[in-house]
Each structure stands twice: as C-alpha cells, then as structure tokens.
Amino acid sequence: MPKPLPAKRIEPTAPPGDFRVAVLAVVAQIPEGCLASYGQVALLAGFPQRPRQVGMVLSGLPEGTDLPWHRVVNTRGYVPSRGRWWGAFEQIGRLRDEGIEVDDQGNLDLEAHRWDGVERKPKVAAKRPGARKKA
C-alpha cells in the first residue's frame, strides 16, 4: 500500500466543518493531467477518515458541472465502476482527453499523475517509454 503523502490542508471559503464545501474546494483545484485519490481529497479537505463520503459527494454533482470530478480515482489506480458503468465510461473518456492513459477496464497509473496538493503539474510529467499516443 502506498505511503500517504504529506499534505497541507486546503482552506475552503465556507464555515469550518462543512464537509461537502471542503471536498468541492479541493477537487476544484486538481489541475488538468493530474489525479487524486478519494482518500487524498478527504485528507486535503481536513477529513482524513472519509474517502467514501468524498465519492458520495462527487456522485451527487449535477450533470454538466464544471468541477473536474473525473480527476478523482480509486487509490488502487482505477476508475471505479461498480453500479455506475456509464459514469465510468465518461470518466475514462475525460481522462484520456487530458492525456492520461487508461485501459478499457479503467486501470491507470495513479502515481505517475498524482497531484501533490500544491503544484499545478503531475508528480511525473514525462511519459513512460512505450506509452501510446492519443489518437
């Protein structure tokens, strides 16, 4: 299991303790080409024991939202699809559009694209040797 990243809490513009607002504030800051896990978002929002609830907040977003919800993935490096395969297809497509390689089962290299919570670029910006080009 990967070691948790040291993280500085991102301060939302809402009353303390408002979990939903804190989560949305963190997700809004994830830059294009970067990924965060549900647990990482929970930690940065100040609620480290609530990664499942992060998923619940994101699943309740309205269709067509500008929030980059698709950049939040499972800590094991895949797009979760249990019970929502249509959303998984949408998420995979959006990630591929941003240059993140995702196979047809939703597996991806989280560590190569993990957002550190501060920088506006992935941890490892260079593509791996033998990586497929976007069509």
N, C-alpha and C positions, 0 to 999 in steps of 0.2 A: 504494500500500500504506500503511495507517495506521501512524503512528509509534508505537512501543511506549510504553506508559505507564510512568512511573517507579513502581517497586514496592518495597515493604518486604517482606522475606521473612517469611512466617508460620511461626512456630516450632511444629512438631508435638510431641506428647508421645511421642516414640519416639527410639531411638538415631539419631545422625546418619547420613545416607546411606541410610536406609530409604525408598526412592522411593515405594512404594505407600502407606505410612502418611502421608508428607508430602502426597501428592496428595489422599488422602481427607480430611486435616485442612483443606486449602484448600477443597475442594468443600463440606465441611460448613458452611463459613462464608458461602457465597454466599446472600445474603438473597432472599426472595421478591420477584419482579418485576425481578430483576437477572440479567444474563447474564455469563459469562466465556468466553473462547475457550480451546481446548486449550493454546495457547501461553502464554496468560496464567496458567493454572493451573500449568503447568510452571515458569514464571518465579517465581511466588509460592512454589512448593514448594521452590525452590532448585535446580532442574534445567532451566535455560532452553533447552537443546537437545533436549528430549524431549517435544514435544507429541504425537507419535504414540503414545508409550507411555502418556500420560495417557488417550487413547482406549482403549487396551488394558486398562488398569486398570478403567476405568468399564464396559467391556463385560463384564468378568468379575464384576460385582457380582451378588449373589443376587437373584432375583425378589422383589419386595415390600420391598426395602431402603428405609429412611427417608432415606437420603442423597439430596440434591437433584441427582442426576446429570443431570437434564433441563435444568439451567441452564447446562450447558457445551455450546457450539456451535462450529462452524467459524468461523475468523477472517474468512471472506468474508461471513458473515451468513446462514448457512443451516444447517438441521438435516441433517447427513449421513445418507444412507440406503443407501449402497452396500452391498449384501449383508445389510441388516437393515431392510427396509421396515417390518416390524411394530413394531420399536423406534422408528422414526422417527414412525409414527402415534401411538404412546404419548407420545413426547416433545412432539410438536406439540400434542396434547391437553392435556398438563400445563402447557405454556407459555401456551396460550390461557386455561386456568383461572386463571392468575396475572395475566391482563390484558395479556399480550404478544401483539401482533398477529403472526400467522404465516400466510402464504398456504398454499394446498393443496400447493405444491411444496416447502414448508419454508423459504422465504425470510423473513427478518426484519430489523429494524433494530437490529443489534448495538450501534452507537454510542449509540443513544437509551436503551439499557438496560444498557450496560456497567457492571459493578461496578468500583469503583476499588480494591478490595482492602482498603479501610478502612471507608468509610461503609456504612451499612446501607440505602442507597437508591440507585436508579439515578442515573447522571450527569445525565440529563434526565428529571425526573419528570413533566412536563406532557405530555399527549397532543398529537400533531400535529394541525393543523387538518384536518378531513375524515376523521378516524380513525373506523373502525366501532366501534359499541358492542357489548359482549358480549351475546349472547342469553341 
